[in-house]
Amino acid sequence: MIRVLLVDDENLARARLRTLLGDCPSPKAVVQAEAANAVQAMELLQRQVFDVALVDVHMPGADGLAFGKVLRSLPNPPALVFVTAYLEHAVQAFELEAVDYLTKPVRLERLQAALLKVERHVSQKATQPQWIEPEECVVIHERGRTERVSLQQVIYFKAEQKYITVRTAERSYILEGSLNELEEKYADRYLRVHRNALVARGAMRSLEKHFDPEDGEGWAVHMHGTSDVVNVSRRQLAAVRELVRR
């Protein structure tokens, strides 16, 4: 059962969310407390434990974005989901590590999708692997949608012409940026195995001979979570082999 904190200055908005949460077949969620502003919400967080806070952006006093910044300073904050009538704050929301961003009026299927993300977030916190920090993520802008993808889920980055493929066990995303910048920023978590690829150090499963139509005969690394293989350059062969042996 997902424990929910509702933070919205409008009684009707909180009532609608309560009804939708009650109608959600799976995962099940229960509203444990409600707050009309950020101050009330912080007081509740000092006394109770929540799995997720559903937070409006525009509220009297400290708004939802300011509240989100304070949440990040807590030792064990709940997941953060913004619920607002405004789309323009989506990028700021995901920079605050929001799990999702819902627009009013909220539809049941959209709320259910957000709760599934919260459920995964809670599960990941409980079983966080040691090879990556939980707060690290990349922000994906795709087809008018903005989404935070935790680096815990990213198996590899691969440069493809003018964009970067971000591969998780579930799907691939498109990211604009530089592979060199990613390598510099996440050098302790990802290894450059080829001129066009970074692979999560903890995700490497095996190193095998491989034939590529472009590069010819060489080596490739197999990874946990995907059937994809990534070519390994001769220059990086020893480093990859050492990681696989550990």
Accessible surface in RSA format (square Angstrom, percent):
REM  Atomic radii and reference values for relative SASA: ProtOr
REM  Chains: A
REM  Algorithm: Lee & Richards
REM  Probe-radius: 1.40
REM  Slices: 20
REM RES _ NUM      All-atoms   Total-Side   Main-Chain    Non-polar    All polar
REM                ABS   REL    ABS   REL    ABS   REL    ABS   REL    ABS   REL
RES MET A   1   152.26  78.9  86.21  57.1  66.05 157.3  88.09  74.9  64.18  85.0
RES ILE A   2    11.42   6.5  11.05   8.2   0.36   0.9  11.42   8.2   0.00   0.0
RES ARG A   3    84.29  35.4  84.29  43.0   0.00   0.0  19.45  26.6  64.84  39.3
RES VAL A   4     0.00   0.0   0.00   0.0   0.00   0.0   0.00   0.0   0.00   0.0
RES LEU A   5     0.00   0.0   0.00   0.0   0.00   0.0   0.00   0.0   0.00   0.0
RES LEU A   6     0.27   0.1   0.27   0.2   0.00   0.0   0.27   0.2   0.00   0.0
RES VAL A   7     0.58   0.4   0.00   0.0   0.58   1.4   0.00   0.0   0.58   1.6
RES ASP A   8     2.82   2.0   2.82   2.8   0.00   0.0   1.94   4.6   0.88   0.9
RES ASP A   9    54.34  38.1  32.66  32.5  21.68  51.3   7.01  16.5  47.33  47.2
RES GLU A  10    95.94  55.1  91.52  69.2   4.42  10.5  26.94  52.1  69.00  56.3
RES ASN A  11   105.42  72.7  96.87  93.6   8.55  20.6  29.04  69.9  76.38  73.8
RES LEU A  12   154.12  85.8 148.63 106.3   5.49  13.8 148.83 104.5   5.29  14.2
RES ALA A  13    16.62  15.3   6.74  10.4   9.89  22.5  15.27  21.5   1.35   3.6
RES ARG A  14    29.99  12.6  29.99  15.3   0.00   0.0   0.24   0.3  29.75  18.0
RES ALA A  15    32.23  29.6  30.90  47.7   1.33   3.0  31.19  43.9   1.04   2.8
RES ARG A  16   111.17  46.7 104.22  53.1   6.95  16.5  51.25  70.0  59.93  36.3
RES LEU A  17     7.01   3.9   7.01   5.0   0.00   0.0   7.01   4.9   0.00   0.0
RES ARG A  18   101.37  42.6  92.07  46.9   9.30  22.1  31.80  43.5  69.58  42.2
RES THR A  19    84.43  60.1  74.43  75.5  10.01  23.9  56.71  76.2  27.72  41.9
RES LEU A  20    16.58   9.2  16.58  11.9   0.00   0.0  16.58  11.6   0.00   0.0
RES LEU A  21     4.29   2.4   2.18   1.6   2.11   5.3   2.18   1.5   2.11   5.7
RES GLY A  22    59.31  73.1   0.00   N/A  59.31  73.1  34.22  93.9  25.09  56.2
RES ASP A  23    82.54  57.8  63.28  63.0  19.26  45.5  16.92  39.8  65.62  65.4
RES CYS A  24     0.20   0.2   0.00   0.0   0.20   0.5   0.03   0.1   0.17   0.2
RES PRO A  25    80.14  58.4  66.15  60.3  13.99  50.8  70.82  58.5   9.31  57.9
RES SER A  26    63.68  53.8  63.15  84.3   0.53   1.2  32.17  68.5  31.51  44.1
RES PRO A  27     8.19   6.0   4.19   3.8   4.00  14.6   8.19   6.8   0.00   0.0
RES LYS A  28   114.16  55.7 108.63  66.7   5.53  13.2  71.42  64.3  42.75  45.5
RES ALA A  29    14.11  13.0   0.00   0.0  14.11  32.1   0.00   0.0  14.11  37.4
RES VAL A  30    61.96  40.8  58.50  53.0   3.46   8.3  61.96  53.8   0.00   0.0
RES VAL A  31    37.45  24.6  13.49  12.2  23.96  57.7  13.49  11.7  23.96  65.0
RES GLN A  32    78.51  43.9  49.61  36.3  28.90  68.8  14.92  31.8  63.58  48.2
RES ALA A  33    15.00  13.8   5.52   8.5   9.48  21.6  14.97  21.1   0.04   0.1
RES GLU A  34    58.53  33.6  35.51  26.9  23.02  54.8  19.47  37.7  39.06  31.9
RES ALA A  35     1.77   1.6   0.00   0.0   1.77   4.0   1.77   2.5   0.00   0.0
RES ALA A  36    31.90  29.3  29.42  45.4   2.49   5.7  29.42  41.4   2.49   6.6
RES ASN A  37    42.37  29.2  42.37  40.9   0.00   0.0   9.44  22.7  32.93  31.8
RES ALA A  38     7.19   6.6   6.41   9.9   0.78   1.8   6.53   9.2   0.66   1.7
RES VAL A  39   101.78  67.0  98.09  88.8   3.69   8.9 101.43  88.1   0.36   1.0
RES GLN A  40    75.85  42.4  75.11  54.9   0.74   1.8  23.75  50.5  52.10  39.5
RES ALA A  41     0.00   0.0   0.00   0.0   0.00   0.0   0.00   0.0   0.00   0.0
RES MET A  42    36.28  18.8  36.28  24.0   0.00   0.0  36.28  30.8   0.00   0.0
RES GLU A  43    86.63  49.7  85.60  64.8   1.03   2.5  26.10  50.5  60.53  49.4
RES LEU A  44    21.97  12.2  21.97  15.7   0.00   0.0  21.97  15.4   0.00   0.0
RES LEU A  45    26.07  14.5   6.78   4.9  19.29  48.5   7.00   4.9  19.08  51.3
RES GLN A  46   147.65  82.6 106.70  78.0  40.95  97.5  40.82  86.9 106.83  81.0
RES ARG A  47   167.68  70.4 128.96  65.7  38.72  92.2  70.92  96.9  96.76  58.6
RES GLN A  48    64.22  35.9  53.45  39.1  10.77  25.6  27.16  57.8  37.05  28.1
RES VAL A  49    88.34  58.1  78.69  71.2   9.65  23.3  81.60  70.9   6.75  18.3
RES PHE A  50     8.77   4.4   0.00   0.0   8.77  22.8   0.00   0.0   8.77  25.1
RES ASP A  51    18.26  12.8  13.94  13.9   4.32  10.2   3.81   9.0  14.46  14.4
RES VAL A  52     0.00   0.0   0.00   0.0   0.00   0.0   0.00   0.0   0.00   0.0
RES ALA A  53     0.00   0.0   0.00   0.0   0.00   0.0   0.00   0.0   0.00   0.0
RES LEU A  54     2.72   1.5   0.59   0.4   2.13   5.4   0.83   0.6   1.89   5.1
RES VAL A  55     0.01   0.0   0.00   0.0   0.01   0.0   0.01   0.0   0.00   0.0
RES ASP A  56     9.24   6.5   8.19   8.1   1.06   2.5   0.01   0.0   9.23   9.2
RES VAL A  57     1.19   0.8   1.19   1.1   0.00   0.0   1.19   1.0   0.00   0.0
RES HIS A  58    86.16  47.1  77.06  53.6   9.10  23.3  57.40  59.2  28.77  33.5
RES MET A  59    15.89   8.2   0.00   0.0  15.89  37.8   3.57   3.0  12.32  16.3
RES PRO A  60    89.58  65.3  74.53  67.9  15.05  54.7  86.96  71.8   2.62  16.3
RES GLY A  61    77.94  96.1   0.00   N/A  77.94  96.1  44.52 122.2  33.42  74.9
RES ALA A  62    50.83  46.7  31.89  49.2  18.94  43.1  41.26  58.1   9.57  25.3
RES ASP A  63    50.80  35.6  48.73  48.5   2.07   4.9  11.49  27.0  39.31  39.2
RES GLY A  64     0.00   0.0   0.00   N/A   0.00   0.0   0.00   0.0   0.00   0.0
RES LEU A  65    15.58   8.7  15.58  11.1   0.00   0.0  15.58  10.9   0.00   0.0
RES ALA A  66    39.15  36.0  35.29  54.5   3.86   8.8  37.19  52.4   1.95   5.2
RES PHE A  67     2.30   1.2   0.48   0.3   1.82   4.7   2.30   1.4   0.00   0.0
RES GLY A  68     0.07   0.1   0.00   N/A   0.07   0.1   0.00   0.0   0.07   0.2
RES LYS A  69   133.85  65.3 123.28  75.6  10.57  25.2  67.13  60.4  66.72  71.1
RES VAL A  70    67.98  44.7  63.96  57.9   4.02   9.7  67.89  59.0   0.09   0.2
RES LEU A  71     4.31   2.4   4.31   3.1   0.00   0.0   4.31   3.0   0.00   0.0
RES ARG A  72   127.17  53.4  97.68  49.8  29.49  70.2  29.73  40.6  97.44  59.1
RES SER A  73    88.85  75.1  52.35  69.9  36.51  84.1  51.22 109.1  37.64  52.7
RES LEU A  74    48.69  27.1  40.94  29.3   7.75  19.5  41.07  28.8   7.62  20.5
RES PRO A  75   138.79 101.2  96.63  88.1  42.16 153.2 109.68  90.6  29.11 180.9
RES ASN A  76    97.83  67.5  79.61  76.9  18.21  43.9  29.38  70.7  68.45  66.2
RES PRO A  77    39.31  28.6  37.74  34.4   1.57   5.7  37.74  31.2   1.57   9.7
RES PRO A  78    11.49   8.4   3.61   3.3   7.88  28.6   5.27   4.3   6.22  38.7
RES ALA A  79     3.50   3.2   0.00   0.0   3.50   8.0   3.03   4.3   0.47   1.2
RES LEU A  80     8.24   4.6   6.96   5.0   1.28   3.2   6.96   4.9   1.28   3.4
RES VAL A  81     0.30   0.2   0.30   0.3   0.00   0.0   0.30   0.3   0.00   0.0
RES PHE A  82     0.00   0.0   0.00   0.0   0.00   0.0   0.00   0.0   0.00   0.0
RES VAL A  83     2.23   1.5   2.23   2.0   0.00   0.0   2.23   1.9   0.00   0.0
RES THR A  84     0.39   0.3   0.39   0.4   0.00   0.0   0.00   0.0   0.39   0.6
RES ALA A  85    65.30  60.0  38.24  59.0  27.06  61.6  38.33  54.0  26.97  71.5
RES TYR A  86   100.01  46.7  98.41  56.0   1.60   4.2  53.47  40.2  46.54  57.4
RES LEU A  87   128.55  71.6 118.74  85.0   9.81  24.7 118.74  83.4   9.81  26.4
RES GLU A  88   120.18  69.0  86.32  65.3  33.85  80.6  61.41 118.8  58.77  48.0
RES HIS A  89    31.43  17.2  31.43  21.8   0.00   0.0  29.80  30.7   1.63   1.9
RES ALA A  90    17.60  16.2  17.47  27.0   0.13   0.3  17.47  24.6   0.13   0.3
RES VAL A  91    66.47  43.7  66.11  59.8   0.36   0.9  66.11  57.4   0.36   1.0
RES GLN A  92    87.25  48.8  86.09  62.9   1.16   2.8  29.13  62.0  58.12  44.1
RES ALA A  93     0.00   0.0   0.00   0.0   0.00   0.0   0.00   0.0   0.00   0.0
RES PHE A  94     5.26   2.6   4.70   2.9   0.56   1.4   4.70   2.9   0.56   1.6
RES GLU A  95   104.87  60.2  89.48  67.7  15.39  36.6  35.60  68.9  69.27  56.6
RES LEU A  96    14.00   7.8  11.49   8.2   2.51   6.3  11.49   8.1   2.51   6.8
RES GLU A  97    44.72  25.7  37.04  28.0   7.68  18.3   9.12  17.6  35.59  29.1
RES ALA A  98     0.00   0.0   0.00   0.0   0.00   0.0   0.00   0.0   0.00   0.0
RES VAL A  99    17.03  11.2   8.93   8.1   8.10  19.5  10.96   9.5   6.08  16.5
RES ASP A 100     1.29   0.9   1.29   1.3   0.00   0.0   0.00   0.0   1.29   1.3
RES TYR A 101    16.41   7.7   7.33   4.2   9.07  23.6   7.33   5.5   9.07  11.2
RES LEU A 102     1.09   0.6   0.28   0.2   0.82   2.1   1.09   0.8   0.00   0.0
RES THR A 103    52.25  37.2  45.09  45.7   7.15  17.1  12.84  17.2  39.41  59.6
RES LYS A 104    57.13  27.9  39.68  24.3  17.45  41.5  33.20  29.9  23.93  25.5
RES PRO A 105   108.17  78.8  97.69  89.0  10.48  38.1 100.57  83.0   7.59  47.2
RES VAL A 106     5.28   3.5   3.67   3.3   1.61   3.9   4.74   4.1   0.54   1.5
RES ARG A 107   130.69  54.9 126.40  64.4   4.29  10.2  59.24  81.0  71.45  43.3
RES LEU A 108    60.26  33.6  56.67  40.5   3.59   9.0  56.67  39.8   3.59   9.7
RES GLU A 109   105.28  60.4  96.71  73.2   8.57  20.4  54.01 104.5  51.27  41.9
RES ARG A 110    48.31  20.3  46.38  23.6   1.94   4.6  29.48  40.3  18.83  11.4
RES LEU A 111     0.11   0.1   0.11   0.1   0.00   0.0   0.11   0.1   0.00   0.0
RES GLN A 112    46.05  25.8  46.05  33.7   0.00   0.0   5.44  11.6  40.61  30.8
RES ALA A 113    39.34  36.2  35.60  54.9   3.74   8.5  37.36  52.6   1.99   5.3
RES ALA A 114     0.37   0.3   0.37   0.6   0.00   0.0   0.37   0.5   0.00   0.0
RES LEU A 115     0.75   0.4   0.75   0.5   0.00   0.0   0.75   0.5   0.00   0.0
RES LEU A 116    71.53  39.8  71.20  50.9   0.32   0.8  71.20  50.0   0.32   0.9
RES LYS A 117    31.01  15.1  27.52  16.9   3.49   8.3  27.68  24.9   3.33   3.5
RES VAL A 118     0.17   0.1   0.17   0.2   0.00   0.0   0.17   0.2   0.00   0.0
RES GLU A 119    81.89  47.0  79.23  59.9   2.66   6.3  29.08  56.3  52.81  43.1
RES ARG A 120   102.26  42.9  99.42  50.7   2.85   6.8  44.70  61.1  57.57  34.9
RES HIS A 121    55.10  30.1  53.17  37.0   1.92   4.9  35.60  36.7  19.50  22.7
RES VAL A 122    54.61  35.9  53.40  48.3   1.21   2.9  53.48  46.5   1.13   3.1
RES SER A 123    62.95  53.2  55.62  74.2   7.33  16.9  29.78  63.4  33.17  46.5
RES GLN A 124    38.80  21.7  38.32  28.0   0.48   1.1  14.88  31.7  23.92  18.1
RES LYS A 125    85.63  41.8  63.06  38.7  22.57  53.7  50.85  45.8  34.78  37.0
RES ALA A 126    86.69  79.7  45.16  69.7  41.52  94.5  56.40  79.4  30.29  80.2
RES THR A 127   100.96  71.8  79.11  80.2  21.86  52.1  74.60 100.2  26.36  39.9
RES GLN A 128    38.24  21.4  24.41  17.8  13.83  32.9  21.87  46.6  16.37  12.4
RES PRO A 129    40.66  29.6  28.67  26.1  11.99  43.6  39.05  32.2   1.61  10.0
RES GLN A 130   176.04  98.4 143.94 105.2  32.10  76.4  68.55 145.9 107.49  81.5
RES TRP A 131    82.59  33.1  64.02  31.0  18.57  43.6  65.06  34.7  17.53  28.4
RES ILE A 132     7.29   4.2   0.00   0.0   7.29  17.6   2.92   2.1   4.38  11.9
RES GLU A 133    81.11  46.6  81.01  61.3   0.10   0.2  12.87  24.9  68.24  55.7
RES PRO A 134    71.76  52.3  57.79  52.7  13.97  50.8  58.85  48.6  12.91  80.3
RES GLU A 135    86.30  49.5  77.91  58.9   8.39  20.0  45.74  88.5  40.56  33.1
RES GLU A 136    43.34  24.9  41.91  31.7   1.43   3.4   2.19   4.2  41.15  33.6
RES CYS A 137    24.94  18.9  11.99  13.4  12.94  30.4   0.00   0.0  24.94  26.9
RES VAL A 138    10.70   7.0   6.72   6.1   3.98   9.6  10.70   9.3   0.00   0.0
RES VAL A 139    37.12  24.4  27.58  25.0   9.54  23.0  27.58  24.0   9.54  25.9
RES ILE A 140     1.69   1.0   1.41   1.0   0.28   0.7   1.41   1.0   0.28   0.8
RES HIS A 141   110.62  60.5  86.42  60.1  24.20  61.9  62.32  64.2  48.30  56.2
RES GLU A 142    43.93  25.2  36.72  27.8   7.21  17.2  24.29  47.0  19.64  16.0
RES ARG A 143   239.29 100.5 190.10  96.9  49.18 117.1  81.04 110.7 158.25  95.9
RES GLY A 144    94.15 116.1   0.00   N/A  94.15 116.1  46.65 128.0  47.50 106.4
RES ARG A 145    99.89  41.9  92.99  47.4   6.90  16.4  56.56  77.3  43.33  26.3
RES THR A 146    21.40  15.2  12.75  12.9   8.65  20.6   0.19   0.3  21.21  32.1
RES GLU A 147    28.95  16.6  28.95  21.9   0.00   0.0   4.85   9.4  24.10  19.7
RES ARG A 148    40.76  17.1  23.01  11.7  17.76  42.3   1.13   1.5  39.64  24.0
RES VAL A 149     2.46   1.6   1.20   1.1   1.26   3.0   2.46   2.1   0.00   0.0
RES SER A 150    16.71  14.1  14.52  19.4   2.19   5.1  12.68  27.0   4.03   5.6
RES LEU A 151     0.00   0.0   0.00   0.0   0.00   0.0   0.00   0.0   0.00   0.0
RES GLN A 152    35.93  20.1  24.28  17.7  11.65  27.7   3.95   8.4  31.98  24.3
RES GLN A 153    62.67  35.0  51.97  38.0  10.70  25.5  23.56  50.2  39.10  29.7
RES VAL A 154     0.73   0.5   0.00   0.0   0.73   1.8   0.23   0.2   0.49   1.3
RES ILE A 155    13.59   7.7  12.12   9.0   1.47   3.5  13.59   9.8   0.00   0.0
RES TYR A 156    14.98   7.0  14.98   8.5   0.00   0.0   0.00   0.0  14.98  18.5
RES PHE A 157     0.19   0.1   0.19   0.1   0.00   0.0   0.19   0.1   0.00   0.0
RES LYS A 158    56.31  27.5  56.31  34.5   0.00   0.0  12.53  11.3  43.78  46.6
RES ALA A 159    32.83  30.2  25.79  39.8   7.04  16.0  25.79  36.3   7.04  18.7
RES GLU A 160    58.18  33.4  55.70  42.1   2.48   5.9  10.17  19.7  48.01  39.2
RES GLN A 161   184.48 103.2 132.88  97.1  51.60 122.9  54.84 116.7 129.64  98.3
RES LYS A 162   197.56  96.4 168.11 103.1  29.45  70.1 119.99 108.0  77.57  82.6
RES TYR A 163    85.61  40.0  82.67  47.0   2.95   7.7  43.20  32.5  42.42  52.3
RES ILE A 164     3.79   2.2   3.79   2.8   0.00   0.0   3.79   2.7   0.00   0.0
RES THR A 165    19.00  13.5  19.00  19.3   0.00   0.0  12.23  16.4   6.77  10.2
RES VAL A 166     0.00   0.0   0.00   0.0   0.00   0.0   0.00   0.0   0.00   0.0
RES ARG A 167    42.25  17.7  42.25  21.5   0.00   0.0   1.43   2.0  40.82  24.7
RES THR A 168     2.90   2.1   2.90   2.9   0.00   0.0   1.45   1.9   1.45   2.2
RES ALA A 169    64.35  59.2  41.10  63.4  23.25  52.9  41.14  57.9  23.21  61.5
RES GLU A 170   129.08  74.1  93.56  70.8  35.52  84.6  48.22  93.3  80.86  66.0
RES ARG A 171   102.65  43.1  95.49  48.7   7.16  17.0  47.64  65.1  55.02  33.3
RES SER A 172    51.40  43.4  35.54  47.4  15.86  36.5  24.21  51.6  27.19  38.1
RES TYR A 173    14.18   6.6  13.98   8.0   0.20   0.5   1.75   1.3  12.43  15.3
RES ILE A 174    73.74  42.0  70.66  52.6   3.07   7.4  70.66  50.9   3.07   8.3
RES LEU A 175    22.39  12.5  21.30  15.2   1.09   2.7  22.39  15.7   0.00   0.0
RES GLU A 176   154.26  88.6 135.10 102.2  19.16  45.6  48.43  93.7 105.84  86.4
RES GLY A 177    54.11  66.7   0.00   N/A  54.11  66.7  29.60  81.2  24.51  54.9
RES SER A 178    39.55  33.4  32.19  43.0   7.36  17.0  27.62  58.8  11.93  16.7
RES LEU A 179    13.97   7.8   9.47   6.8   4.51  11.3   9.47   6.6   4.51  12.1
RES ASN A 180    99.77  68.8  95.43  92.2   4.34  10.4  25.22  60.7  74.56  72.1
RES GLU A 181   117.38  67.4 112.34  85.0   5.04  12.0  42.89  83.0  74.49  60.8
RES LEU A 182    18.33  10.2  18.02  12.9   0.31   0.8  18.30  12.9   0.02   0.1
RES GLU A 183    55.74  32.0  55.70  42.1   0.04   0.1  14.71  28.4  41.03  33.5
RES GLU A 184   147.43  84.6 123.49  93.4  23.94  57.0  49.57  95.9  97.85  79.9
RES LYS A 185   140.84  68.7 112.90  69.3  27.94  66.5  71.71  64.5  69.14  73.6
RES TYR A 186     5.09   2.4   5.09   2.9   0.00   0.0   2.09   1.6   3.00   3.7
RES ALA A 187    51.89  47.7  47.88  73.9   4.02   9.1  48.76  68.7   3.13   8.3
RES ASP A 188    99.12  69.4  71.25  70.9  27.86  65.9  49.56 116.6  49.56  49.4
RES ARG A 189    27.39  11.5  26.41  13.5   0.98   2.3   4.26   5.8  23.14  14.0
RES TYR A 190     2.27   1.1   0.24   0.1   2.03   5.3   0.24   0.2   2.03   2.5
RES LEU A 191    19.52  10.9  18.81  13.5   0.72   1.8  19.52  13.7   0.00   0.0
RES ARG A 192    39.86  16.7  38.21  19.5   1.65   3.9  22.10  30.2  17.76  10.8
RES VAL A 193     0.00   0.0   0.00   0.0   0.00   0.0   0.00   0.0   0.00   0.0
RES HIS A 194    12.10   6.6  10.97   7.6   1.14   2.9   5.63   5.8   6.47   7.5
RES ARG A 195   173.01  72.6 149.63  76.3  23.39  55.7  75.99 103.8  97.03  58.8
RES ASN A 196    41.46  28.6  41.05  39.7   0.41   1.0  12.60  30.3  28.86  27.9
RES ALA A 197     0.00   0.0   0.00   0.0   0.00   0.0   0.00   0.0   0.00   0.0
RES LEU A 198     0.39   0.2   0.39   0.3   0.00   0.0   0.39   0.3   0.00   0.0
RES VAL A 199     0.00   0.0   0.00   0.0   0.00   0.0   0.00   0.0   0.00   0.0
RES ALA A 200     0.00   0.0   0.00   0.0   0.00   0.0   0.00   0.0   0.00   0.0
RES ARG A 201    83.02  34.9  73.47  37.5   9.55  22.7  24.05  32.9  58.97  35.7
RES GLY A 202    38.92  48.0   0.00   N/A  38.92  48.0  18.25  50.1  20.67  46.3
RES ALA A 203     7.08   6.5   5.22   8.1   1.86   4.2   7.08  10.0   0.00   0.0
RES MET A 204    17.37   9.0   1.16   0.8  16.21  38.6   1.16   1.0  16.21  21.5
RES ARG A 205   115.65  48.6  96.25  49.1  19.39  46.2  36.53  49.9  79.12  48.0
RES SER A 206    24.09  20.4  23.91  31.9   0.19   0.4  23.99  51.1   0.10   0.1
RES LEU A 207    27.98  15.6   7.17   5.1  20.82  52.3   7.17   5.0  20.82  56.0
RES GLU A 208    81.76  46.9  78.83  59.6   2.93   7.0  26.59  51.4  55.17  45.0
RES LYS A 209   126.75  61.8 102.81  63.1  23.94  57.0  59.87  53.9  66.88  71.2
RES HIS A 210    56.99  31.1  48.66  33.8   8.33  21.3  32.63  33.6  24.36  28.3
RES PHE A 211   139.16  69.6 122.57  75.9  16.58  43.2 122.57  74.3  16.58  47.5
RES ASP A 212    27.25  19.1  27.25  27.1   0.00   0.0   1.84   4.3  25.40  25.3
RES PRO A 213   124.15  90.5  90.78  82.8  33.37 121.3  94.35  77.9  29.80 185.2
RES GLU A 214   158.84  91.2 122.13  92.4  36.71  87.4  46.72  90.4 112.12  91.5
RES ASP A 215    70.26  49.2  37.86  37.7  32.40  76.6  28.24  66.5  42.02  41.9
RES GLY A 216    21.89  27.0   0.00   N/A  21.89  27.0  19.76  54.2   2.13   4.8
RES GLU A 217   125.77  72.2 101.83  77.0  23.94  57.0  33.49  64.8  92.28  75.3
RES GLY A 218    25.84  31.9   0.00   N/A  25.84  31.9  25.84  70.9   0.00   0.0
RES TRP A 219    67.63  27.1  63.41  30.7   4.22   9.9  50.90  27.1  16.73  27.1
RES ALA A 220     0.04   0.0   0.04   0.1   0.00   0.0   0.04   0.1   0.00   0.0
RES VAL A 221     0.00   0.0   0.00   0.0   0.00   0.0   0.00   0.0   0.00   0.0
RES HIS A 222    38.61  21.1  38.61  26.8   0.00   0.0  25.19  26.0  13.42  15.6
RES MET A 223     1.32   0.7   0.00   0.0   1.32   3.2   0.00   0.0   1.32   1.8
RES HIS A 224    99.68  54.5  94.23  65.5   5.45  13.9  62.69  64.6  36.98  43.0
RES GLY A 225    48.68  60.0   0.00   N/A  48.68  60.0  28.27  77.6  20.41  45.7
RES THR A 226    17.50  12.4   0.00   0.0  17.50  41.7  10.53  14.2   6.96  10.5
RES SER A 227   108.13  91.4  77.72 103.7  30.41  70.0  53.61 114.2  54.52  76.4
RES ASP A 228    44.35  31.1  36.42  36.3   7.93  18.8  15.41  36.3  28.94  28.9
RES VAL A 229    47.01  30.9  31.78  28.8  15.23  36.7  31.78  27.6  15.23  41.3
RES VAL A 230     2.02   1.3   1.57   1.4   0.45   1.1   2.02   1.8   0.00   0.0
RES ASN A 231    30.12  20.8  27.59  26.7   2.53   6.1  10.42  25.1  19.70  19.0
RES VAL A 232    10.80   7.1   0.00   0.0  10.80  26.0   0.00   0.0  10.80  29.3
RES SER A 233    32.02  27.1  24.81  33.1   7.21  16.6  28.63  61.0   3.39   4.7
RES ARG A 234   218.45  91.7 198.20 101.0  20.25  48.2  76.96 105.2 141.49  85.7
RES ARG A 235   219.86  92.3 186.62  95.1  33.24  79.2  70.76  96.7 149.11  90.4
RES GLN A 236    37.95  21.2  37.63  27.5   0.33   0.8   6.42  13.7  31.53  23.9
RES LEU A 237    28.95  16.1  28.95  20.7   0.00   0.0  28.95  20.3   0.00   0.0
RES ALA A 238    74.50  68.5  65.99 101.8   8.52  19.4  68.11  95.9   6.40  16.9
RES ALA A 239    41.65  38.3  29.66  45.8  11.99  27.3  38.65  54.4   3.01   8.0
RES VAL A 240     0.00   0.0   0.00   0.0   0.00   0.0   0.00   0.0   0.00   0.0
RES ARG A 241    72.61  30.5  72.45  36.9   0.15   0.4  20.41  27.9  52.20  31.6
RES GLU A 242    87.44  50.2  86.75  65.6   0.69   1.6  30.17  58.4  57.27  46.8
RES LEU A 243    25.02  13.9  13.45   9.6  11.57  29.1  13.45   9.4  11.57  31.1
RES VAL A 244    42.05  27.7  23.40  21.2  18.65  44.9  24.82  21.6  17.23  46.7
RES ARG A 245   177.56  74.6 140.53  71.6  37.04  88.2  56.36  77.0 121.21  73.5
RES ARG A 246   204.23  85.7 137.71  70.2  66.51 158.4  88.03 120.3 116.20  70.4
END  Absolute sums over single chains surface
CHAIN  1 A    13160.3      10618.2       2542.1       6791.2       6369.1
END  Absolute sums over all chains
TOTAL         13160.3      10618.2       2542.1       6791.2       6369.1
